Amino acid sequence: MCRWLAYSGTPVLLEDLLYKPKHSLIDQSLHSRLGAETTNGDGFGVGWYGESETPGTFKSIEPAWNDWNLRDLAGHIRSGLVFAHIRASSGSAIQQTNCHPFRHGRWLWMHNGLISEFRKVKRDLVLEVDPELYPAIDGSTDSEVFFFLAMTLGLEDDPPGAVERAVGLIEHVGHRNGIEHPIQMTVATSDGESLWAFRYSSEGKSRSLFYSTAVHTLRAQYPDNPMLHDLSDETRLVVSEPLGDLAGAWNEVPEASYGVIQKGQDELKPFTPRPPA
């Protein structure tokens, strides 16, 4: 399917996230250990929040391991909230508009997984998108339609509830069309202030997802690691698979759950789809 990472914390260069870790996202684009495919070479994208009102994005259909523009930009862009995604297409075209993360206003969104038999349910789902939002859909992926369904169902006001309602709708439409397991997903979304990450699948066997251990805990365990002393206590990573082998650094997100990284106390809660009334 795909691999992704979401970072929130002390501003860092993109290269510190994408290239420097032992099992970085760039390494995963060729050598994924936990993904549905070993190679994720159908394009990539990065999104970051900086000085502007809306986040910046850079996307390419080139394999992430072979894009010189990405390598150069990564050494010059610094941000405290970053999304990065490497793509393995589940059937939609390989084109820039189909690369994640997707953006609308202040919001970023990326997805690993699929809406099963999307061609069969696409019309029904697209018709549920708010007509005012529909012109903003640029690509042809199930992931982007999923994003705009969540936007339609209240993402800006209640992200967990909106995603639960979107997944409930997708499952409802899928079951109506004879699809046994309508959705497989790990999702990240952000408004530039907080970051939400979701893990769920209709069959109860979701794609891998991990979050990093609190920095103050790791700092106590590894007092001689200089990198940990440069990061704030609120720094967190959410990743499709761990970026390295540091013992105790990674925790699996439980099946059917979501987390929010925010100022103050982060939260981890159950995720329950809400079917249409």
MARFI-117857 format. One line per field, with one value per residue: x, y, z of N, C-alpha, C, CB in turn; residue number from 1. Coordinates in steps of 0.2 Angstrom, whole numbers. Each point is the difference from the previous one (the first is absolute). Glycine has a CB too. Example, Ala and Ser with C-alpha at 12.3 -4.5 7.8 and 13.67 -1.06 7.14 Angstrom:
neast: 66; 7 .
nnorth: -28; 11 .
nup: 39; -10 .
caeast: -4; 4 .
canorth: 6; 6 .
caup: 0; 1 .
ceast: 4; -4 .
cnorth: 6; 5 .
cup: 0; 3 .
cbeast: -9; 6 .
cbnorth: -6; -3 .
cbup: 6; -10 .
pos: 1; 2 .
END
This chain:
neast: 4; 11; 12; -8; 12; -12; 14; -9; 15; 7; -4; 6; 6; -14; 14; -7; -10; 8; 14; 1; -9; 11; -13; 2; -14; 13; 0; -15; 4; 7; -8; -19; 7; -16; -3; -11; 15; 13; -5; -8; 4; -15; 11; 8; -10; 11; -14; 11; -11; 10; -4; -14; -12; 5; 10; 11; -7; 15; -11; 12; -10; 16; -2; -2; 13; -1; -4; 16; -13; 2; 15; -3; -12; 9; 10; -13; -11; 4; -15; -1; -7; 10; -14; 13; -11; 11; -14; 0; -11; -10; 2; 5; 8; 14; -8; 9; -15; 6; 10; -8; 6; -13; 5; -16; 8; 11; -1; 15; -10; 14; -10; 12; -14; -6; -13; 1; -1; 8; -9; -12; 0; 5; -15; -2; 12; -4; -15; 8; 7; -9; -6; 12; 10; -3; 11; 10; 0; 16; -4; -9; 2; -13; 9; -10; -13; 6; 2; -14; -6; 8; -5; -15; 2; 5; 16; -4; -6; 9; 17; -8; -13; 7; 6; -14; -7; 11; -2; -16; 0; 9; -10; -12; 6; 6; -13; -6; 11; -3; 12; 1; 7; -9; 15; 15; 2; 15; -10; 13; -12; 11; -11; 18; -3; 1; 9; -15; 10; -15; 7; -15; 2; -16; 10; 1; 14; 3; 11; 10; -7; 15; -5; 16; -1; -7; 13; -1; 2; 12; 7; 0; 7; 13; 8; 6; -13; 10; -15; -5; 6; -9; -15; -7; -1; -8; 11; -13; 9; -16; 11; -10; 11; 6; 6; 7; 0; -4; -2; -15; -3; -15; -13; -5; -9; -7; -3; -8; 12; -2; 14; -7; 16; -8; 11; 3; 2; 6; -15; 5; -17; -3; 2; -17; 0; -10; -7; -4; -8 .
nnorth: -6; 9; -1; 12; 5; 8; 9; 6; 8; 11; 8; -15; 7; -6; -6; -4; -9; -6; -6; -4; -13; -10; 2; 17; -1; -4; -14; -1; 2; -15; -7; 2; -9; 2; 1; -10; 1; -5; 14; 13; 1; 8; 14; 4; 9; 7; 5; 11; 8; 11; 12; -6; 3; -15; -10; 6; -12; -4; -10; -8; -10; -1; -15; 10; -6; 13; 16; 7; 7; -8; 4; 15; 0; -8; 13; 11; -6; 5; -8; 1; -9; -12; -6; -10; -8; -11; -1; -16; 7; -7; 3; 15; 2; -3; 17; 8; -4; -14; 9; -2; 15; 0; 16; 2; 15; -2; -14; -6; -12; -10; -12; -11; -6; -1; 8; -18; 4; 17; -6; -3; 15; 11; 3; -1; 10; 11; 1; 3; 13; 11; 1; 7; -13; -2; 11; -8; -14; 5; -16; -8; -1; -8; 12; 11; -7; 0; 16; 3; -10; 10; 13; -6; -2; 16; 0; 14; -8; -14; -3; -10; 4; 0; -15; -5; 6; -6; -14; 1; 3; -12; -10; 5; -3; -14; -6; 6; -9; -15; 8; -14; 13; 15; 1; -7; 14; 0; 14; 8; 11; 12; 11; 0; -7; -16; -11; -7; -13; -8; -14; -3; -14; 0; -10; 8; 4; 18; -1; -4; 12; 1; 11; 2; -8; 15; 6; -5; -16; 3; 9; -13; -10; 10; 9; -2; 6; 15; -5; 2; 16; 5; -4; 13; -11; 2; -10; -9; -7; -2; -11; -7; -4; 6; 12; -14; -13; 14; -15; 8; 6; -8; 1; -11; 15; -12; -7; 15; 14; 13; 3; 14; 2; 12; 9; -12; -13; -6; -4; -15; 1; -15; 5; -2; 1; 11; -13; 14; 2 .
nup: 0; 0; 8; 7; 9; 7; 4; 12; 3; -1; -14; -5; -13; -6; 4; 15; -8; -12; 6; 15; 2; -2; -9; -9; -3; -8; 6; -4; -16; 1; 13; 1; 13; -4; -17; -3; -5; 7; -7; 8; -18; 1; 3; 12; 4; 9; 5; 6; 8; -8; 3; -5; 9; -5; 7; -10; -7; -4; -10; -7; -9; 7; 7; 12; -7; -11; 8; -4; 6; 13; 1; 0; 10; 12; 2; 2; 11; 16; 2; 16; -13; -9; -7; -4; -10; -5; -10; 2; -13; 10; -18; -1; -13; 6; 2; 9; 3; 8; 10; 14; 2; -10; 3; 5; 4; 7; -9; -1; -5; 2; -3; 5; -10; -12; 3; -1; -15; -1; -13; 11; 6; -13; 1; 15; 3; -9; 7; 14; -7; 9; -16; 8; -3; -16; -4; 11; -11; -6; -1; -6; 18; 4; 5; -6; 4; 15; -1; -3; 11; 11; -7; 2; 16; 6; -7; 7; 14; 2; -7; 7; -7; -14; 1; 5; -13; -10; 5; -1; -16; -2; 7; -8; -14; 4; 4; -14; -8; 9; 10; 11; 3; -4; 5; -1; 10; 4; -1; 2; 2; 4; 1; -2; 15; -1; -8; -1; -1; -5; 4; -10; -7; -1; 7; 15; -11; 4; -11; 12; 8; 8; 9; 1; 13; 4; -8; 15; -5; -9; 12; 10; -12; -3; 15; -15; -9; -3; -4; 15; 1; -14; 8; 8; 11; -15; -9; -4; -12; -3; -7; -9; 11; 13; -8; 7; 5; 11; 8; 0; -16; 0; 9; -12; -2; 11; -14; -2; 3; -6; 7; 1; -3; 10; 5; 11; -1; -15; 1; -2; -4; -3; -15; 4; -18; 5; -10; -6; 14 .
caeast: -4; 4; 3; 0; 1; -3; 4; -2; 5; 5; 1; 6; 1; -3; 5; 1; -6; -1; 6; 5; -1; 3; -6; -3; -5; 3; 1; -6; -2; 3; 1; -5; 0; -6; -6; -2; 5; 7; 2; -5; 4; -5; 0; 0; -2; 1; -3; 2; -3; 5; -2; -6; -7; -1; 7; 3; 0; 4; -2; 3; -1; 6; 1; 3; 7; 4; -2; 5; -4; -2; 7; 2; -4; 0; 6; -1; -7; 0; -7; -2; -6; 1; -3; 4; -4; 3; -6; 0; -7; -5; -4; -1; 5; 6; 0; 1; -6; -2; 5; -2; -6; -5; -1; -5; 1; 5; 0; 3; -3; 3; -3; 2; -5; -5; -7; 0; -4; -1; -4; -7; -3; 2; -6; -4; 4; 1; -6; -1; 5; -3; 1; 5; 7; 1; 5; 7; 2; 4; 3; -5; 1; -4; 3; -2; -7; -1; 1; -6; -6; 1; -2; -7; -3; 2; 7; 3; -3; 0; 4; -2; -7; -1; 2; -5; -6; 2; 1; -6; -3; 3; -2; -7; 0; 3; -5; -6; 2; 3; 7; 0; 4; 0; 6; 6; 2; 3; -1; 3; -3; 2; -2; 6; 1; 0; 1; -4; 2; -5; 1; -6; -2; -6; 2; 3; 7; 2; 7; 4; 1; 3; 1; 6; 0; 2; 7; 3; 2; 6; 6; 2; 3; 6; 2; 6; -3; -1; -6; -6; 0; -1; -7; -5; -4; -6; 2; -3; -1; -5; 3; -3; 4; 5; 6; 6; -1; 1; -5; -5; -1; -6; -6; -5; -6; -5; -5; -6; 1; 3; 3; 1; 6; -2; 3; -2; 0; -2; -6; -1; -7; -3; -3; -6; -3; -7; -4; -5; -7 .
canorth: 6; 6; 1; 8; 3; 6; 2; 6; 2; 5; 1; -3; 0; -6; -5; -3; -4; -4; -3; -2; -6; -7; -3; 6; -1; -1; -7; -4; 0; -6; -6; -1; -6; -2; 2; -5; 0; 2; 6; 5; 5; 3; 7; 2; 7; 3; 6; 3; 6; 5; 7; 2; -2; -7; -4; -2; -7; -1; -7; -2; -7; -3; -4; 5; -1; 2; 6; 4; 6; -2; 0; 7; 4; -3; 3; 7; 2; -1; 1; -4; -5; -2; -6; -3; -6; -4; -3; -6; 1; -6; 0; 7; 2; 3; 7; 5; 1; -6; -1; 2; 1; 5; 6; 5; 5; -2; -8; -6; -7; -6; -6; -6; -5; 0; -2; -6; 1; 7; 2; -2; 5; 7; 5; 1; 4; 7; 4; 2; 6; 7; 3; 6; -3; -5; 2; 0; -7; 0; -6; -6; -5; -1; 4; 7; 0; -2; 6; 4; -3; 2; 7; 1; -2; 4; -1; 6; 1; -6; -5; -7; -2; 1; -6; -6; 0; -2; -8; -3; 1; -5; -7; 0; 0; -7; -6; 0; -3; -7; 0; -2; 5; 6; 4; -2; 6; 4; 7; 6; 6; 5; 7; 4; 1; -6; -5; -6; -6; -5; -7; -4; -4; -3; -7; 0; -2; 6; 2; 2; 7; 1; 7; 0; 1; 7; 2; 0; -7; -2; 3; -4; -6; 1; 6; 2; 1; 7; 2; 0; 6; 6; 0; 1; -6; -1; -3; -7; -3; -6; -3; -7; -5; 3; 3; -3; -6; 2; -3; 4; 7; 0; -4; -1; 2; -6; -1; 3; 6; 7; 4; 7; 3; 7; 4; -3; -7; -3; -5; -6; -2; -5; 3; -3; 3; 2; 0; 5; -1 .
caup: 0; 0; 7; 2; 7; 2; 5; 3; 6; -1; -7; -3; -7; -3; -1; 6; 0; -6; -2; 5; 4; -3; -4; -2; -5; -7; 0; -1; -7; -3; 4; 6; 3; 3; -5; -5; -6; 2; -4; 0; -5; -5; 2; 7; 2; 6; 2; 6; 2; 1; 1; -4; 3; -1; 0; -6; -3; -6; -2; -6; -1; 1; 6; 5; 1; -6; -1; 3; 2; 7; 4; 1; 4; 6; 3; 1; 3; 7; 2; 6; -1; -7; -2; -5; -2; -6; -3; -4; -2; 0; -6; -3; -4; 3; -2; 6; 4; 4; 5; 7; 4; -3; 4; -1; 5; 5; 1; -4; 1; -4; 1; -3; 0; -6; 0; -4; -7; -1; -6; 1; 5; -1; -2; 6; 5; -3; 0; 7; 1; -1; -7; 0; 1; -6; -4; 2; -1; -6; -3; -1; 5; 5; 6; -1; 1; 7; 3; -1; 4; 7; 0; 0; 6; 6; 2; 3; 6; 4; -4; 1; -2; -8; -3; 2; -4; -7; 0; 0; -6; -5; 1; -2; -8; -2; 1; -4; -6; 0; 2; 6; 4; -4; 1; 3; 1; 5; -3; 4; -2; 4; -1; 2; 7; 3; -5; 2; -4; 1; -2; 0; -6; 0; 1; 7; -1; -3; -2; 6; 2; 7; 2; 4; 8; 2; -1; 7; 2; -4; 2; 6; -2; -4; 1; -5; -7; -1; -4; 4; 4; -4; -2; 5; 3; -4; -6; -2; -6; -2; -6; -2; 3; 4; -4; 2; 4; 7; 5; 4; -3; -4; 3; -5; 1; 1; -5; 0; 4; -2; 5; -1; 3; 1; 5; 6; 1; -6; 1; -4; 1; -5; -6; -2; -5; 1; -7; -1; 3 .
ceast: 4; 3; 0; 3; -3; 4; -3; 4; 5; 1; 7; 0; -4; 5; 1; -6; 0; 6; 5; -1; 3; -5; -4; -6; 3; 3; -6; -3; 3; 0; -5; 0; -7; -6; -2; 4; 7; 2; -6; 3; -5; -1; 0; -3; 2; -4; 2; -3; 6; -3; -7; -7; -1; 7; 2; 0; 5; -2; 4; -2; 6; 1; 4; 8; 4; -2; 5; -3; -2; 6; 2; -4; 0; 5; -1; -7; 0; -8; -1; -6; 1; -4; 4; -3; 3; -6; 2; -8; -4; -4; -1; 7; 6; 1; 1; -6; -2; 5; -2; 6; -4; -1; -6; 0; 5; 2; 4; -3; 4; -3; 4; -5; -4; -7; -1; -5; -2; -4; -7; -3; 1; -6; -4; 4; 1; -6; -1; 5; -4; 1; 5; 7; 2; 6; 7; 3; 4; 2; -6; 1; -6; 2; -3; -7; -2; 2; -6; -6; 1; -1; -7; -3; 3; 7; 3; -3; 1; 4; -2; -7; -1; 3; -4; -6; 2; 1; -6; -4; 3; -1; -7; -1; 3; -5; -6; 1; 3; 7; 1; 4; 2; 6; 6; 3; 5; 0; 3; -3; 2; -3; 6; 1; 0; 1; -4; 2; -5; 3; -6; 0; -6; 1; 3; 8; 3; 8; 4; 0; 3; 1; 6; -1; 1; 7; 3; 1; 6; 6; 2; 3; 6; 3; 6; -2; -1; -6; -6; 0; -1; -8; -4; -3; -6; 1; -3; 1; -5; 3; -3; 5; 6; 6; 6; -1; 2; -5; -4; -2; -7; -5; -5; -7; -5; -5; -7; 1; 3; 3; 1; 6; -1; 4; -2; 0; -3; -5; 0; -7; -2; -3; -6; -3; -7; -4; -5; -7; -5 .
cnorth: 6; 0; 7; 1; 6; 2; 6; 1; 5; 0; -4; 0; -7; -6; -4; -6; -5; -4; -3; -6; -6; -3; 6; -1; -1; -8; -5; 0; -5; -6; 0; -6; -2; 1; -6; -2; 2; 6; 4; 5; 3; 8; 1; 7; 2; 6; 3; 6; 5; 7; 2; -3; -7; -4; -1; -7; 0; -8; -1; -7; -4; -5; 5; -1; 3; 8; 5; 7; -1; 0; 7; 4; -2; 3; 7; 2; -3; 1; -4; -4; -2; -6; -2; -7; -3; -4; -7; 0; -6; 0; 7; 2; 3; 7; 4; 1; -6; -1; 4; 5; 5; 6; 3; 5; -1; -7; -4; -6; -5; -7; -6; -5; 1; 0; -5; 1; 7; 1; -2; 5; 7; 5; 1; 4; 7; 4; 2; 6; 6; 3; 6; -3; -4; 3; 0; -7; 1; -6; -5; -5; -1; 4; 7; 1; -1; 7; 5; -2; 2; 7; 2; -1; 3; 0; 7; 1; -6; -5; -7; -2; 1; -7; -6; 0; -1; -7; -3; 0; -5; -7; -1; -1; -7; -6; 0; -3; -6; 0; -2; 4; 6; 4; -2; 7; 1; 7; 5; 6; 5; 7; 5; 1; -7; -5; -6; -5; -6; -6; -4; -4; -4; -8; -1; -2; 6; 1; 2; 7; 0; 7; 0; 1; 7; 1; 0; -7; -2; 3; -3; -6; 0; 6; 3; 1; 7; 2; 1; 7; 6; 0; 2; -6; -2; -3; -7; -2; -5; -3; -7; -5; 4; 3; -3; -6; 2; -4; 4; 6; 0; -5; -1; 3; -5; 0; 5; 6; 6; 3; 8; 3; 8; 3; -3; -8; -3; -6; -5; -3; -5; 3; -5; 3; 2; -1; 5; -2; -3 .
cup: 0; 7; 1; 7; 1; 6; 3; 6; -2; -8; -2; -7; -3; 0; 7; 1; -6; -2; 5; 4; -4; -4; -2; -5; -7; 0; 0; -7; -4; 4; 6; 3; 2; -5; -4; -6; 3; -3; 0; -5; -5; 2; 7; 1; 7; 1; 7; 2; 2; 2; -3; 4; -2; -1; -8; -2; -5; -2; -7; -1; -1; 6; 5; 1; -6; -2; 3; 2; 8; 5; 2; 4; 7; 5; 2; 3; 7; 2; 6; -1; -8; -2; -6; -2; -6; -3; -3; -2; 1; -6; -3; -3; 4; -3; 6; 4; 4; 6; 7; 2; -4; 4; -2; 6; 5; 1; -4; 2; -4; 3; -2; 1; -6; 2; -5; -6; -1; -6; 1; 4; -1; -1; 7; 5; -2; 1; 8; 2; -1; -6; 0; 1; -6; -5; 2; -1; -6; -3; 0; 5; 5; 6; 0; 1; 8; 4; 0; 3; 7; 0; 0; 6; 6; 2; 3; 7; 5; -3; 2; -2; -8; -3; 2; -4; -7; 0; 1; -6; -5; 1; -1; -7; -2; 1; -4; -7; 0; 2; 7; 5; -4; 0; 4; 1; 6; -3; 5; -2; 5; -3; 1; 7; 4; -6; 3; -5; 2; -3; 0; -6; 1; 3; 7; -1; -3; -1; 7; 1; 7; 2; 5; 7; 2; 1; 7; 3; -3; 3; 6; -2; -3; 1; -4; -7; -1; -3; 5; 5; -4; -2; 7; 3; -4; -7; -1; -7; -1; -6; -2; 2; 3; -4; 3; 6; 7; 5; 4; -4; -3; 3; -5; 2; 0; -6; 2; 6; -3; 5; -2; 3; 0; 6; 7; 0; -7; 3; -4; 2; -5; -6; -2; -6; 2; -7; 0; 3; -5 .
cbeast: -9; -7; 7; -10; 11; -11; 10; -12; -1; 5; -7; 0; 11; -8; 6; 5; -6; -8; -1; 2; -10; 7; 0; 10; -8; 3; 10; -3; -2; 8; 12; -7; 11; 5; 5; -11; -8; 3; 9; -5; 9; -6; -7; 10; -9; 11; -10; 11; -10; 7; 12; 7; -4; -11; -4; 7; -11; 9; -11; 10; -10; 5; 0; -11; -2; 1; -12; 8; -4; -10; 3; 5; -8; -5; 7; 7; -6; 13; -4; 4; -8; 12; -12; 11; -10; 13; -5; 10; 4; 0; -5; -9; -8; 6; -7; 9; -3; -5; 9; -7; 6; -6; 12; -7; -12; -3; -11; 11; -12; 10; -11; 12; 0; 9; -4; 3; -4; 10; 10; 3; 0; 11; 0; -6; 6; 9; -5; -3; 10; 1; -12; -9; -2; -12; -9; -3; -9; 4; 11; 1; 12; -3; 10; 9; -2; 3; 12; 5; -2; 8; 11; 0; -2; -11; 2; 1; -9; -11; 9; 8; -3; 0; 12; 4; -5; 5; 11; 0; -2; 9; 8; -3; 0; 11; 4; -4; 2; -9; 3; -1; 5; -12; -9; 1; -10; 8; -10; 10; -10; 10; -12; -2; -6; -8; 11; -10; 13; -9; 12; -6; 12; -5; 1; -11; -2; -10; -3; 7; -10; 6; -12; 5; 4; -11; -2; -6; -12; -7; -4; -9; -12; -5; -3; 7; -5; 12; 5; 0; 8; 11; 2; -2; 5; -5; 10; -8; 12; -10; 10; -5; -3; -3; -6; 5; 3; 5; 8; 5; 12; 7; 2; 6; 3; 1; 5; -7; 2; -9; 7; -12; 8; -12; 1; -7; -2; 11; -7; 13; -3; -2; 11; -1; 7; 3; 2; 5; 3 .
cbnorth: -6; 6; -10; 1; -6; -2; -5; -2; -11; -2; 11; -8; 7; 7; 7; 10; 8; 8; 8; 11; 5; -2; -12; 6; 7; 12; 3; 3; 12; 8; -1; 8; 3; 2; 12; 4; 2; -12; -6; -2; -7; -11; 2; -7; -1; -4; -4; -6; -5; -7; 2; 0; 12; 4; -6; 10; -2; 9; 1; 8; 4; 10; -11; 0; -11; -12; -3; -5; 2; -7; -11; 0; 1; -10; -8; 1; -1; 3; 1; 9; 5; 5; 3; 7; 5; 1; 11; -6; 8; 0; -10; 3; 2; -12; -2; 5; 8; -5; -1; -11; -1; -10; 1; -9; 2; 10; 2; 7; 5; 7; 6; 2; 0; -5; 12; -7; -12; 3; -2; -12; -9; -5; -4; -11; -10; -4; -6; -11; -6; 1; -4; 7; 0; -4; 7; 9; -6; 10; 2; 2; 2; -11; -8; 2; -4; -12; -2; 4; -10; -9; 2; -3; -11; -2; -8; 5; 8; 3; 8; 0; 4; 13; 5; 0; 8; 11; 1; 3; 12; 8; -1; 7; 13; 6; 0; 10; 11; -3; 8; -11; -10; 0; 9; -12; 4; -9; -3; -6; -5; -7; -3; 6; 11; 4; 4; 7; 4; 8; 1; 9; -1; 8; -3; -3; -13; 5; 3; -10; 4; -10; 3; 5; -12; 0; 7; 11; -2; -2; 11; 6; -4; -7; -3; -6; -11; 1; -6; -13; -6; -1; -9; 12; 3; 9; 8; 1; 2; 5; 6; 5; -9; -7; 11; 11; -7; 11; -9; -5; 2; 2; 5; -11; 11; 1; -12; -10; -8; 1; -10; 1; -9; -3; 10; 10; 1; 2; 9; -2; 12; -8; 5; -4; -6; 8; -12; 3; 9 .
cbup: 6; -7; -1; -8; -1; -4; -5; -3; 4; 11; 0; 10; 0; -6; -9; 5; 6; -4; -9; 0; 6; 10; 6; 2; 7; -1; 7; 12; 1; -6; -3; -6; 5; 11; 0; 4; -9; 1; -7; 12; 1; -1; -10; 2; -8; 1; -6; -2; 5; -7; 0; -11; -1; -6; 10; 1; 3; 4; 6; 2; -6; -7; -6; 6; 6; -4; -1; -8; -12; -4; -5; -11; -10; -5; -5; -10; -11; 2; -12; 7; 9; 1; 3; 3; 5; 4; -1; 6; -8; 12; 4; 8; -9; 2; -10; -6; -9; -10; -9; 3; 11; -6; 0; -6; -1; 6; 4; 0; 1; -2; -1; 4; 12; -7; 3; 10; 2; 7; -7; -1; 8; -5; -12; -2; 3; -8; -10; 3; -4; 12; -2; 5; 12; 2; -4; 9; 6; 5; 5; -12; -1; -4; 1; -7; -12; -1; -3; -10; -8; 2; -6; -12; -6; 3; -9; -12; -5; 6; -1; 9; 11; 1; 1; 11; 7; -1; 5; 12; 2; -1; 9; 10; -1; 2; 12; 6; -3; -8; -9; -5; 5; 1; -1; -4; -5; 5; -5; 2; -6; 4; 3; -11; -1; 10; -4; 4; 0; -1; 4; 7; -4; -9; -12; 5; -1; 6; -12; -2; -7; -3; -1; -9; 1; 6; -10; 2; 2; -10; -5; 7; -1; -9; 12; 8; -1; -1; -10; 0; 7; -5; -9; -5; 11; 7; -1; 10; -2; 6; 3; -10; -8; 9; -2; -2; -9; -4; 0; 10; -2; -10; 11; -3; -6; 12; -3; -4; 9; -9; 3; -1; -4; -4; -7; 3; 12; -6; 4; -1; 5; 9; -4; 12; -8; 10; 0; -11; 8 .
pos: 1; 2; 3; 4; 5; 6; 7; 8; 9; 10; 11; 12; 13; 14; 15; 16; 17; 18; 19; 20; 21; 22; 23; 24; 25; 26; 27; 28; 29; 30; 31; 32; 33; 34; 35; 36; 37; 38; 39; 40; 41; 42; 43; 44; 45; 46; 47; 48; 49; 50; 51; 52; 53; 54; 55; 56; 57; 58; 59; 60; 61; 62; 63; 64; 65; 66; 67; 68; 69; 70; 71; 72; 73; 74; 75; 76; 77; 78; 79; 80; 81; 82; 83; 84; 85; 86; 87; 88; 89; 90; 91; 92; 93; 94; 95; 96; 97; 98; 99; 100; 101; 102; 103; 104; 105; 106; 107; 108; 109; 110; 111; 112; 113; 114; 115; 116; 117; 118; 119; 120; 121; 122; 123; 124; 125; 126; 127; 128; 129; 130; 131; 132; 133; 134; 135; 136; 137; 138; 139; 140; 141; 142; 143; 144; 145; 146; 147; 148; 149; 150; 151; 152; 153; 154; 155; 156; 157; 158; 159; 160; 161; 162; 163; 164; 165; 166; 167; 168; 169; 170; 171; 172; 173; 174; 175; 176; 177; 178; 179; 180; 181; 182; 183; 184; 185; 186; 187; 188; 189; 190; 191; 192; 193; 194; 195; 196; 197; 198; 199; 200; 201; 202; 203; 204; 205; 206; 207; 208; 209; 210; 211; 212; 213; 214; 215; 216; 217; 218; 219; 220; 221; 222; 223; 224; 225; 226; 227; 228; 229; 230; 231; 232; 233; 234; 235; 236; 237; 238; 239; 240; 241; 242; 243; 244; 245; 246; 247; 248; 249; 250; 251; 252; 253; 254; 255; 256; 257; 258; 259; 260; 261; 262; 263; 264; 265; 266; 267; 268; 269; 270; 271; 272; 273; 274; 275; 276; 277 .
END
